[in-house]
Structures are given as C-alpha cells and as structure tokens.
Amino acid sequence: MSARRLYRNAAGDKNFRSFTVAVKETDLWIAVPADSYSEALPGRTEELVWRLRRQLESYIAAHPDFALTREPYLAEGAAPEVALQMIHAGNTVGVGPMAAVAGALAEAVGERLLRHCSQVIVENGGDIFMNTVEPVRVAVLAGKSPLSKKIALLVEPDGCSCGICTSSGTTGHAYSRGKADAAVILSPSAALADAAATAAGNLVQEPADLEGALSFARSVSGITGALFICGDRIALWGQLQIQPLTWEDRVEG
C-alpha cells in the first residue's frame, strides 16, 4: 500500500522535504519538515539503517530459526531491540517475527528521526510509520481488485505515532497464506501493524471471511483500525476513514 505522491500532497511540498534510503532489501521513503532537513540527514539515516540491519543479520546468523519460522518465536540469547520488537509483535498475533520486519525497521528509523524532527513519515516497501500534525491520505493498492487505487485512507493526527501496514495474498512478494487483495492494519506500533496484517490476511480465503478477519483485528490489544479487501468486497473497522481517489491521485512517485 502506498502512492508516494499522496504523501507529498498530504504533507505539503512547501513544508516537507523527502528523501530515499536503500540498504539491501530495505527501501525507505522518508518525509520530514523542511526546517528539520539537512544535507547530512540522508547519510546519517543510511548509517542508522545499516546499523539496524547489521544487528538483525548478526542475530539471525546466530539464531537462523528466527528468520525461518512462521510461528511464534521464543527469544534466544541477547537479541537487539528491533528483533525483540519483531518477536513481541509476531507472538501477539501468532505469526513469525519476520512478518514484522518492514514495520519494525520503519518504526525504528522514524522514532530515531523524531528525536530531531517534529514530524516524520517513513515508508518501507508499503508499510508506514508516521507522526504528523496534518491529516495524511494513503492510497490502498489491492492487487486485481476493482477497488485497487480507487480509495484512500485518511489518517487523522492524534499527537501520537502510528503504523499503517498491509499484507496481500494476491500481489507483492511477502508471504501470505490468505487470498485477501489487501489486509490493512492501523496501530500505534508499526511492528504490530505489520505482523497483524499478515495474521489477519492469512484468515481471508474468500469474501465471506472478511468478517472473521475484522473480529480477529478487534480482538488484538493495540490494533486501532483495520480494512480488508477481497475482490469487490470491503470491510472496515476502527479509527479509519475512506475517501475516493481522484485521477490525479492515482500517480505513484
């Protein structure tokens, strides 16, 4: 999920500066207030991503099951903070820790940037961590569903950080046992949102399963909203608003 032009439009080009950081599989698009941006910021952020990835890769080298299992995982040894967040998120919803990797890395980078920036949006392969004072619209990409790129989620700021993460069983490279065109989760924790999107998406094999996926999302402490699309059916719950996309909106950066 994400059309990057929507982030720029929602945040306001005059007020925000954006940049990208790519380190191996981690591909970040980041927006910060223009008065917080410096020419050194992309480089410092890239160094942070390398450091986070090295910590995670070192842990995986010592504990390969961490990266292989699709079931809840018991932490072994001295795990870095990002790995612990992934383990906690996966265990909360009954999936493996790697289901939370994109959201956890986006969150780790975003939280670090918030030490120096009043607002931030970090998108990592479609999974988003944000803390803004203005509403942000996020396009919903839903595979071959007729609803794909037709709607956006309007995320109203509440003074807190939030994660918006998506799983799909019909598009993208991430593993899913389900057939949801889009399973979108909103949570204050991007790691939890990422893991929960996978767990909820696994439950959807056909449109009739959407209500069960919503029931699952409602049952998880820390999830504040959910949206599921399967074919031409949509189900919505929680702190989410839907808006139609205009033709101009349907342009990806």
C-alpha positions as CSV (number, residue, x, y, z in Angstrom):
1,M,0.0,0.0,0.0
2,S,1.3,3.5,-0.9
3,A,1.3,6.0,-3.6
4,R,4.1,8.3,-2.6
5,R,2.7,11.3,-4.4
6,L,-0.1,11.1,-1.9
7,Y,2.3,11.6,1.0
8,R,3.8,14.7,-0.7
9,N,0.3,16.1,-1.4
10,A,-1.0,15.4,2.1
11,A,2.1,16.8,3.9
12,G,2.5,19.8,1.7
13,D,5.6,20.2,-0.6
14,K,6.4,23.6,0.9
15,N,6.5,22.3,4.4
16,F,8.2,18.9,4.0
17,R,11.4,17.6,2.4
18,S,11.6,13.9,1.3
19,F,14.5,11.6,0.6
20,T,15.1,7.9,0.0
21,V,17.4,5.4,1.6
22,A,18.0,2.0,0.2
23,V,20.1,-0.7,2.0
24,K,19.8,-4.2,0.6
25,E,16.1,-5.2,0.9
26,T,15.2,-2.1,3.0
27,D,13.9,0.7,0.7
28,L,12.7,3.7,2.6
29,W,10.9,6.9,1.5
30,I,11.1,9.5,4.3
31,A,9.5,12.9,4.7
32,V,10.4,15.4,7.4
33,P,9.6,19.1,8.0
34,A,11.7,21.3,5.7
35,D,13.1,23.2,8.7
36,S,14.4,19.9,10.1
37,Y,16.1,18.7,6.9
38,S,19.8,19.0,6.4
39,E,22.1,17.7,3.6
40,A,23.6,15.4,6.1
41,L,20.3,13.8,7.1
42,P,20.1,11.2,4.3
43,G,23.6,10.0,5.0
44,R,23.0,9.7,8.8
45,T,19.8,7.9,8.2
46,E,21.5,5.4,5.9
47,E,24.1,4.8,8.6
48,L,21.3,4.1,11.0
49,V,19.7,1.6,8.6
50,W,23.0,-0.2,8.1
51,R,23.5,-0.4,11.9
52,L,20.0,-1.8,12.4
53,R,20.3,-4.3,9.6
54,R,23.8,-5.5,10.9
55,Q,22.3,-6.1,14.4
56,L,19.4,-8.0,12.9
57,E,21.6,-10.0,10.5
58,S,24.1,-10.9,13.2
59,Y,21.2,-12.2,15.4
60,I,19.8,-14.2,12.5
61,A,23.2,-15.7,11.8
62,A,23.4,-17.0,15.4
63,H,19.7,-18.0,15.5
64,P,18.6,-18.9,12.0
65,D,15.1,-20.1,13.1
66,F,14.3,-16.5,13.8
67,A,14.2,-15.8,10.1
68,L,12.7,-19.2,9.1
69,T,9.7,-19.8,11.4
70,R,6.2,-18.6,10.6
71,E,5.1,-19.4,14.1
72,P,5.6,-17.5,17.4
73,Y,9.2,-17.5,18.5
74,L,10.9,-17.6,21.9
75,A,13.8,-15.2,22.0
76,E,17.2,-16.8,22.4
77,G,20.4,-15.1,23.5
78,A,20.9,-11.3,23.6
79,A,18.5,-10.1,20.9
80,P,18.8,-6.5,19.6
81,E,15.9,-4.2,20.3
82,V,14.5,-4.3,16.8
83,A,14.4,-8.2,17.0
84,L,12.7,-8.1,20.3
85,Q,10.0,-5.8,18.8
86,M,9.5,-8.2,15.9
87,I,9.3,-11.2,18.3
88,H,6.7,-9.4,20.5
89,A,4.6,-8.3,17.6
90,G,4.6,-11.8,16.0
91,N,3.9,-13.6,19.2
92,T,1.0,-11.2,19.9
93,V,-0.8,-12.3,16.8
94,G,0.5,-15.8,16.3
95,V,3.0,-15.4,13.4
96,G,6.8,-15.5,13.0
97,P,8.9,-12.4,13.8
98,M,9.9,-11.8,10.1
99,A,6.2,-10.8,9.5
100,A,7.0,-7.6,11.3
101,V,10.4,-6.8,9.8
102,A,9.4,-3.9,7.5
103,G,7.2,-2.2,10.0
104,A,9.8,-2.6,12.8
105,L,12.5,-1.1,10.7
106,A,10.3,1.8,9.6
107,E,9.4,2.4,13.3
108,A,13.0,2.2,14.5
109,V,14.1,4.8,11.9
110,G,11.0,7.0,12.5
111,E,11.4,7.0,16.3
112,R,15.1,8.0,15.9
113,L,14.2,10.8,13.5
114,L,11.6,12.1,15.9
115,R,14.4,13.0,18.3
116,H,15.3,15.8,15.9
117,C,12.2,16.3,13.8
118,S,8.7,17.4,15.0
119,Q,7.0,15.2,12.3
120,V,8.0,12.2,10.2
121,I,6.7,9.8,7.6
122,V,8.7,6.6,6.9
123,E,7.5,4.2,4.3
124,N,9.3,0.8,3.9
125,G,8.0,-1.2,1.0
126,G,4.5,0.0,1.5
127,D,4.5,-0.3,5.4
128,I,4.3,3.1,7.1
129,F,5.3,4.7,10.3
130,M,4.2,8.3,10.8
131,N,3.8,11.1,13.3
132,T,2.3,14.2,11.8
133,V,0.2,17.2,12.8
134,E,-1.7,17.3,9.5
135,P,-4.0,14.6,8.0
136,V,-2.4,12.2,5.6
137,R,-4.1,10.2,2.9
138,V,-2.7,6.8,2.0
139,A,-3.7,5.0,-1.2
140,V,-4.9,1.4,-0.9
141,L,-3.3,-0.8,-3.5
142,A,-5.3,-4.1,-3.7
143,G,-3.9,-6.3,-6.4
144,K,-6.5,-7.0,-9.1
145,S,-9.5,-5.9,-7.0
146,P,-11.6,-3.3,-8.8
147,L,-11.2,-1.3,-5.6
148,S,-7.4,-1.0,-6.0
149,K,-6.2,2.6,-6.3
150,K,-9.8,3.8,-6.0
151,I,-9.8,4.6,-2.3
152,A,-7.5,6.1,0.2
153,L,-7.4,6.0,4.0
154,L,-7.5,9.4,5.7
155,V,-5.3,9.2,8.8
156,E,-6.1,12.0,11.3
157,P,-3.2,13.0,13.6
158,D,-3.8,12.5,17.3
159,G,-0.5,13.6,18.6
160,C,0.9,10.1,18.7
161,S,2.9,7.9,16.3
162,C,1.1,5.2,14.3
163,G,1.8,2.4,11.9
164,I,-0.2,1.5,8.8
165,C,0.8,-1.8,7.3
166,T,-0.6,-4.0,4.6
167,S,-0.5,-7.7,3.6
168,S,-1.8,-9.1,0.3
169,G,-2.2,-12.7,-0.8
170,T,-2.7,-11.6,-4.5
171,T,0.1,-9.1,-5.1
172,G,3.6,-8.4,-3.9
173,H,6.4,-10.7,-2.7
174,A,5.6,-11.0,1.0
175,Y,4.3,-14.4,2.2
176,S,0.6,-14.8,2.9
177,R,-1.5,-17.9,3.4
178,G,-4.6,-16.0,2.5
179,K,-6.2,-14.5,-0.6
180,A,-7.0,-11.1,0.6
181,D,-6.3,-8.4,-2.0
182,A,-5.4,-6.1,0.9
183,A,-5.3,-6.5,4.6
184,V,-4.6,-3.1,6.2
185,I,-3.9,-2.7,10.0
186,L,-3.6,0.6,12.0
187,S,-1.8,0.5,15.3
188,P,0.4,2.8,17.4
189,S,3.1,0.2,16.8
190,A,4.2,-0.3,13.1
191,A,5.8,-3.6,14.1
192,L,2.4,-4.9,15.5
193,A,0.5,-3.5,12.5
194,D,2.9,-5.3,10.1
195,A,2.6,-8.7,11.9
196,A,-1.2,-8.3,12.4
197,A,-1.7,-7.5,8.7
198,T,-0.1,-10.9,7.9
199,A,-2.0,-12.7,10.6
200,A,-5.4,-11.2,9.6
201,G,-4.7,-11.6,5.8
202,N,-4.0,-15.3,6.4
203,L,-7.6,-15.7,7.5
204,V,-9.2,-14.5,4.3
205,Q,-9.7,-17.1,1.5
206,E,-12.9,-15.6,0.1
207,P,-15.1,-12.6,0.7
208,A,-17.2,-14.4,3.3
209,D,-14.1,-14.5,5.5
210,L,-13.8,-10.7,5.9
211,E,-16.0,-10.5,9.0
212,G,-13.8,-13.1,10.7
213,A,-10.7,-11.1,9.9
214,L,-12.3,-8.0,11.4
215,S,-13.3,-10.0,14.5
216,F,-9.6,-11.1,14.8
217,A,-8.4,-7.5,14.4
218,R,-10.8,-6.2,17.1
219,S,-9.6,-8.9,19.5
220,V,-6.0,-7.8,19.5
221,S,-5.0,-5.2,22.0
222,G,-3.1,-2.4,20.3
223,I,-4.9,-2.5,17.0
224,T,-7.0,0.6,16.4
225,G,-8.3,0.0,12.9
226,A,-8.5,-2.5,10.1
227,L,-9.5,-2.6,6.4
228,F,-9.8,-5.8,4.3
229,I,-10.5,-6.1,0.6
230,C,-11.3,-9.4,-1.2
231,G,-12.5,-9.0,-4.8
232,D,-15.2,-6.3,-4.8
233,R,-15.9,-6.6,-1.1
234,I,-14.6,-4.4,1.6
235,A,-14.8,-4.5,5.4
236,L,-13.7,-1.7,7.7
237,W,-13.5,-1.2,11.4
238,G,-12.0,1.3,13.9
239,Q,-10.1,4.6,13.5
240,L,-10.1,4.7,9.7
241,Q,-11.9,6.9,7.2
242,I,-12.2,6.1,3.5
243,Q,-12.0,8.7,0.7
244,P,-12.2,8.3,-3.0
245,L,-9.1,8.9,-5.1
246,T,-9.2,11.4,-8.0
247,W,-7.4,10.6,-11.3
248,E,-4.6,12.9,-10.3
249,D,-4.1,11.0,-7.1
250,R,-3.5,7.7,-8.9
251,V,0.0,8.6,-9.8
252,E,2.8,6.8,-8.0
253,G,6.1,8.5,-7.3
